[in-house]
């Protein structure tokens, strides 16, 4: 089965410098975190505010979720961290 994202819930976690979101693989919930480093790569002139980081996530959610699916398919874990190295330089 593939990872699906039935809702658009996401949360900024300042202590971990990431945005957390959730997907489902059949009945299994998968927690994913995308680092602020990735968001700053996707939107280079972004500031560190929660609003700006969540906005960057929302703007690039399709790309972020696609990378999450690829990494989940490779690892098959219930917790996935997305870091800069998971994203191609030509996005």
VMD Tcl script that builds the backbone (N, CA, C; Angstrom):
set m [mol new atoms 273]
animate dup $m
set s [atomselect $m all]
$s set {name element resname resid chain x y z} {
  {N N UNK 1 A 0.845 -1.180 0.000}
  {CA C UNK 1 A 0.000 0.000 0.000}
  {C C UNK 1 A 0.885 1.235 0.000}
  {N N UNK 2 A 0.326 2.334 -0.411}
  {CA C UNK 2 A 1.086 3.574 -0.469}
  {C C UNK 2 A 0.646 4.536 0.627}
  {N N UNK 3 A 1.483 5.462 0.909}
  {CA C UNK 3 A 1.196 6.467 1.924}
  {C C UNK 3 A 0.211 7.482 1.363}
  {N N UNK 4 A -0.848 7.747 2.114}
  {CA C UNK 4 A -1.865 8.731 1.736}
  {C C UNK 4 A -1.951 9.803 2.804}
  {N N UNK 5 A -2.455 10.950 2.409}
  {CA C UNK 5 A -2.592 12.079 3.317}
  {C C UNK 5 A -4.050 12.530 3.311}
  {N N UNK 6 A -4.889 11.858 4.115}
  {CA C UNK 6 A -6.326 12.145 4.074}
  {C C UNK 6 A -6.728 13.489 4.681}
  {N N UNK 7 A -5.843 14.121 5.438}
  {CA C UNK 7 A -6.156 15.455 5.941}
  {C C UNK 7 A -4.920 16.337 5.821}
  {N N UNK 8 A -5.126 17.611 5.947}
  {CA C UNK 8 A -4.031 18.575 5.752}
  {C C UNK 8 A -3.463 19.097 7.060}
  {N N UNK 9 A -3.630 18.355 8.148}
  {CA C UNK 9 A -3.101 18.786 9.442}
  {C C UNK 9 A -1.586 18.870 9.388}
  {N N UNK 10 A -1.060 19.902 10.011}
  {CA C UNK 10 A 0.388 20.067 10.156}
  {C C UNK 10 A 0.613 20.987 11.332}
  {N N UNK 11 A 1.775 20.888 11.938}
  {CA C UNK 11 A 2.090 21.705 13.108}
  {C C UNK 11 A 3.568 22.062 13.089}
  {N N UNK 12 A 3.859 23.300 13.454}
  {CA C UNK 12 A 5.243 23.734 13.587}
  {C C UNK 12 A 5.723 23.330 14.979}
  {N N UNK 13 A 6.883 22.682 15.050}
  {CA C UNK 13 A 7.464 22.231 16.307}
  {C C UNK 13 A 8.781 22.987 16.505}
  {N N UNK 14 A 8.750 24.139 17.201}
  {CA C UNK 14 A 9.971 24.956 17.315}
  {C C UNK 14 A 11.134 24.244 17.996}
  {N N UNK 15 A 10.862 23.399 18.979}
  {CA C UNK 15 A 11.943 22.715 19.692}
  {C C UNK 15 A 12.706 21.740 18.795}
  {N N UNK 16 A 12.069 21.287 17.719}
  {CA C UNK 16 A 12.712 20.367 16.786}
  {C C UNK 16 A 13.029 21.014 15.442}
  {N N UNK 17 A 12.689 22.306 15.306}
  {CA C UNK 17 A 12.918 23.052 14.059}
  {C C UNK 17 A 12.362 22.291 12.858}
  {N N UNK 18 A 11.059 21.969 12.949}
  {CA C UNK 18 A 10.438 21.218 11.864}
  {C C UNK 18 A 8.939 21.495 11.807}
  {N N UNK 19 A 8.354 21.064 10.711}
  {CA C UNK 19 A 6.898 21.007 10.587}
  {C C UNK 19 A 6.540 19.530 10.562}
  {N N UNK 20 A 5.608 19.159 11.433}
  {CA C UNK 20 A 5.168 17.763 11.543}
  {C C UNK 20 A 3.826 17.618 10.830}
  {N N UNK 21 A 3.678 16.497 10.122}
  {CA C UNK 21 A 2.418 16.187 9.470}
  {C C UNK 21 A 2.236 14.680 9.470}
  {N N UNK 22 A 1.050 14.213 9.084}
  {CA C UNK 22 A 0.721 12.814 9.243}
  {C C UNK 22 A 0.155 12.232 7.963}
  {N N UNK 23 A 0.459 10.979 7.751}
  {CA C UNK 23 A -0.091 10.229 6.638}
  {C C UNK 23 A -0.556 8.874 7.138}
  {N N UNK 24 A -1.177 8.121 6.255}
  {CA C UNK 24 A -1.657 6.786 6.607}
  {C C UNK 24 A -1.282 5.799 5.509}
  {N N UNK 25 A -0.802 4.646 5.935}
  {CA C UNK 25 A -0.537 3.524 5.053}
  {C C UNK 25 A -1.478 2.420 5.526}
  {N N UNK 26 A -2.554 2.237 4.824}
  {CA C UNK 26 A -3.696 1.419 5.244}
  {C C UNK 26 A -4.156 1.907 6.616}
  {N N UNK 27 A -4.050 1.094 7.653}
  {CA C UNK 27 A -4.517 1.511 8.983}
  {C C UNK 27 A -3.406 2.049 9.869}
  {N N UNK 28 A -2.209 2.141 9.350}
  {CA C UNK 28 A -1.061 2.583 10.138}
  {C C UNK 28 A -0.831 4.083 9.937}
  {N N UNK 29 A -0.797 4.823 11.069}
  {CA C UNK 29 A -0.489 6.254 10.992}
  {C C UNK 29 A 1.020 6.439 10.934}
  {N N UNK 30 A 1.459 7.317 10.038}
  {CA C UNK 30 A 2.873 7.621 9.869}
  {C C UNK 30 A 3.070 9.102 10.191}
  {N N UNK 31 A 3.991 9.380 11.102}
  {CA C UNK 31 A 4.346 10.751 11.446}
  {C C UNK 31 A 5.550 11.146 10.610}
  {N N UNK 32 A 5.448 12.304 9.970}
  {CA C UNK 32 A 6.554 12.815 9.163}
  {C C UNK 32 A 6.934 14.194 9.670}
  {N N UNK 33 A 8.210 14.491 9.617}
  {CA C UNK 33 A 8.703 15.815 9.970}
  {C C UNK 33 A 9.597 16.319 8.845}
  {N N UNK 34 A 9.368 17.553 8.446}
  {CA C UNK 34 A 10.217 18.191 7.446}
  {C C UNK 34 A 10.965 19.318 8.153}
  {N N UNK 35 A 12.268 19.326 8.012}
  {CA C UNK 35 A 13.096 20.292 8.730}
  {C C UNK 35 A 12.912 21.701 8.171}
  {N N UNK 36 A 13.165 22.674 9.032}
  {CA C UNK 36 A 13.103 24.064 8.567}
  {C C UNK 36 A 14.186 24.328 7.521}
  {N N UNK 37 A 15.267 23.560 7.560}
  {CA C UNK 37 A 16.310 23.676 6.535}
  {C C UNK 37 A 15.728 23.395 5.146}
  {N N UNK 38 A 14.883 22.389 5.043}
  {CA C UNK 38 A 14.227 22.073 3.776}
  {C C UNK 38 A 13.315 23.220 3.356}
  {N N UNK 39 A 12.535 23.735 4.297}
  {CA C UNK 39 A 11.611 24.829 3.966}
  {C C UNK 39 A 12.377 26.062 3.497}
  {N N UNK 40 A 13.537 26.315 4.106}
  {CA C UNK 40 A 14.374 27.448 3.688}
  {C C UNK 40 A 15.024 27.188 2.331}
  {N N UNK 41 A 15.245 25.936 1.999}
  {CA C UNK 41 A 15.731 25.584 0.663}
  {C C UNK 41 A 14.640 25.845 -0.377}
  {N N UNK 42 A 13.414 25.455 -0.042}
  {CA C UNK 42 A 12.299 25.628 -0.973}
  {C C UNK 42 A 11.894 27.095 -1.129}
  {N N UNK 43 A 12.035 27.869 -0.058}
  {CA C UNK 43 A 11.698 29.302 -0.069}
  {C C UNK 43 A 12.892 30.039 0.554}
  {N N UNK 44 A 13.887 30.365 -0.259}
  {CA C UNK 44 A 15.162 30.880 0.265}
  {C C UNK 44 A 15.086 32.141 1.144}
  {N N UNK 45 A 14.174 33.048 0.887}
  {CA C UNK 45 A 14.153 34.301 1.647}
  {C C UNK 45 A 13.174 34.265 2.815}
  {N N UNK 46 A 12.808 33.078 3.255}
  {CA C UNK 46 A 11.838 32.910 4.333}
  {C C UNK 46 A 12.433 33.338 5.678}
  {N N UNK 47 A 11.572 33.860 6.550}
  {CA C UNK 47 A 12.039 34.142 7.909}
  {C C UNK 47 A 11.702 32.945 8.800}
  {N N UNK 48 A 12.069 33.005 10.063}
  {CA C UNK 48 A 11.889 31.879 10.970}
  {C C UNK 48 A 10.573 31.890 11.730}
  {N N UNK 49 A 9.631 32.702 11.301}
  {CA C UNK 49 A 8.365 32.758 12.021}
  {C C UNK 49 A 7.517 31.520 11.717}
  {N N UNK 50 A 6.690 31.157 12.670}
  {CA C UNK 50 A 5.804 30.014 12.490}
  {C C UNK 50 A 4.907 30.200 11.268}
  {N N UNK 51 A 4.373 31.393 11.107}
  {CA C UNK 51 A 3.478 31.672 9.975}
  {C C UNK 51 A 4.206 31.475 8.647}
  {N N UNK 52 A 5.428 31.981 8.554}
  {CA C UNK 52 A 6.190 31.855 7.305}
  {C C UNK 52 A 6.550 30.397 7.018}
  {N N UNK 53 A 6.962 29.664 8.037}
  {CA C UNK 53 A 7.353 28.268 7.834}
  {C C UNK 53 A 6.159 27.401 7.466}
  {N N UNK 54 A 5.015 27.616 8.124}
  {CA C UNK 54 A 3.815 26.872 7.745}
  {C C UNK 54 A 3.346 27.258 6.348}
  {N N UNK 55 A 3.502 28.533 5.992}
  {CA C UNK 55 A 3.157 28.985 4.646}
  {C C UNK 55 A 4.029 28.318 3.590}
  {N N UNK 56 A 5.319 28.171 3.892}
  {CA C UNK 56 A 6.230 27.489 2.963}
  {C C UNK 56 A 5.827 26.025 2.814}
  {N N UNK 57 A 5.463 25.395 3.926}
  {CA C UNK 57 A 4.992 24.012 3.857}
  {C C UNK 57 A 3.747 23.929 2.980}
  {N N UNK 58 A 2.788 24.817 3.223}
  {CA C UNK 58 A 1.541 24.792 2.454}
  {C C UNK 58 A 1.794 25.025 0.963}
  {N N UNK 59 A 2.706 25.935 0.665}
  {CA C UNK 59 A 3.018 26.250 -0.730}
  {C C UNK 59 A 3.653 25.064 -1.457}
  {N N UNK 60 A 4.420 24.271 -0.745}
  {CA C UNK 60 A 5.173 23.164 -1.356}
  {C C UNK 60 A 4.727 21.799 -0.840}
  {N N UNK 61 A 3.488 21.726 -0.329}
  {CA C UNK 61 A 3.033 20.473 0.276}
  {C C UNK 61 A 3.049 19.297 -0.693}
  {N N UNK 62 A 2.774 19.515 -1.965}
  {CA C UNK 62 A 2.772 18.408 -2.917}
  {C C UNK 62 A 4.171 17.796 -3.031}
  {N N UNK 63 A 5.174 18.636 -3.199}
  {CA C UNK 63 A 6.557 18.154 -3.287}
  {C C UNK 63 A 6.978 17.469 -1.999}
  {N N UNK 64 A 6.687 18.088 -0.861}
  {CA C UNK 64 A 7.082 17.533 0.434}
  {C C UNK 64 A 6.419 16.176 0.654}
  {N N UNK 65 A 5.137 16.075 0.363}
  {CA C UNK 65 A 4.430 14.807 0.558}
  {C C UNK 65 A 4.916 13.737 -0.419}
  {N N UNK 66 A 5.255 14.112 -1.636}
  {CA C UNK 66 A 5.802 13.143 -2.592}
  {C C UNK 66 A 7.138 12.589 -2.114}
  {N N UNK 67 A 7.990 13.447 -1.582}
  {CA C UNK 67 A 9.270 12.992 -1.032}
  {C C UNK 67 A 9.014 12.104 0.186}
  {N N UNK 68 A 8.023 12.464 0.984}
  {CA C UNK 68 A 7.654 11.630 2.131}
  {C C UNK 68 A 7.202 10.246 1.705}
  {N N UNK 69 A 6.426 10.168 0.630}
  {CA C UNK 69 A 5.980 8.867 0.114}
  {C C UNK 69 A 7.165 8.021 -0.331}
  {N N UNK 70 A 8.087 8.632 -1.047}
  {CA C UNK 70 A 9.268 7.916 -1.539}
  {C C UNK 70 A 10.087 7.378 -0.363}
  {N N UNK 71 A 10.313 8.219 0.632}
  {CA C UNK 71 A 11.123 7.797 1.772}
  {C C UNK 71 A 10.390 6.728 2.585}
  {N N UNK 72 A 9.083 6.885 2.740}
  {CA C UNK 72 A 8.301 5.873 3.463}
  {C C UNK 72 A 8.345 4.527 2.729}
  {N N UNK 73 A 8.204 4.541 1.421}
  {CA C UNK 73 A 8.252 3.303 0.645}
  {C C UNK 73 A 9.601 2.598 0.794}
  {N N UNK 74 A 10.664 3.394 0.950}
  {CA C UNK 74 A 11.997 2.809 1.104}
  {C C UNK 74 A 12.227 2.279 2.521}
  {N N UNK 75 A 11.709 2.980 3.531}
  {CA C UNK 75 A 12.008 2.634 4.920}
  {C C UNK 75 A 10.921 1.829 5.625}
  {N N UNK 76 A 9.676 2.057 5.236}
  {CA C UNK 76 A 8.526 1.402 5.877}
  {C C UNK 76 A 8.534 1.562 7.391}
  {N N UNK 77 A 8.726 2.804 7.842}
  {CA C UNK 77 A 8.699 3.104 9.272}
  {C C UNK 77 A 7.498 3.994 9.573}
  {N N UNK 78 A 7.165 4.084 10.859}
  {CA C UNK 78 A 6.028 4.926 11.261}
  {C C UNK 78 A 6.457 6.336 11.639}
  {N N UNK 79 A 7.762 6.609 11.573}
  {CA C UNK 79 A 8.283 7.953 11.806}
  {C C UNK 79 A 9.333 8.240 10.747}
  {N N UNK 80 A 9.120 9.313 9.998}
  {CA C UNK 80 A 10.019 9.672 8.894}
  {C C UNK 80 A 10.452 11.119 9.059}
  {N N UNK 81 A 11.750 11.371 9.032}
  {CA C UNK 81 A 12.278 12.729 9.042}
  {C C UNK 81 A 12.754 13.067 7.632}
  {N N UNK 82 A 12.244 14.165 7.111}
  {CA C UNK 82 A 12.665 14.642 5.792}
  {C C UNK 82 A 13.697 15.745 5.998}
  {N N UNK 83 A 14.862 15.546 5.423}
  {CA C UNK 83 A 15.963 16.495 5.561}
  {C C UNK 83 A 16.392 16.974 4.175}
  {N N UNK 84 A 17.251 17.954 4.157}
  {CA C UNK 84 A 17.682 18.586 2.905}
  {C C UNK 84 A 18.169 17.561 1.884}
  {N N UNK 85 A 18.912 16.555 2.315}
  {CA C UNK 85 A 19.445 15.550 1.409}
  {C C UNK 85 A 18.392 14.704 0.709}
  {N N UNK 86 A 17.160 14.716 1.206}
  {CA C UNK 86 A 16.075 13.962 0.574}
  {C C UNK 86 A 15.493 14.682 -0.640}
  {N N UNK 87 A 15.859 15.944 -0.802}
  {CA C UNK 87 A 15.292 16.780 -1.870}
  {C C UNK 87 A 16.358 17.047 -2.930}
  {N N UNK 88 A 15.968 16.894 -4.187}
  {CA C UNK 88 A 16.873 17.181 -5.297}
  {C C UNK 88 A 17.159 18.667 -5.350}
  {N N UNK 89 A 18.323 19.018 -5.860}
  {CA C UNK 89 A 18.699 20.437 -5.945}
  {C C UNK 89 A 17.947 21.182 -7.040}
  {N N UNK 90 A 17.261 20.452 -7.933}
  {CA C UNK 90 A 16.588 21.107 -9.055}
  {C C UNK 90 A 15.073 21.234 -8.864}
  {N N UNK 91 A 14.618 21.134 -7.625}
  {CA C UNK 91 A 13.172 21.260 -7.356}
  {C C UNK 91 A 12.735 22.680 -7.625}
}
mol reanalyze $m
mol bondsrecalc $m
mol representation Tube
mol addrep $m
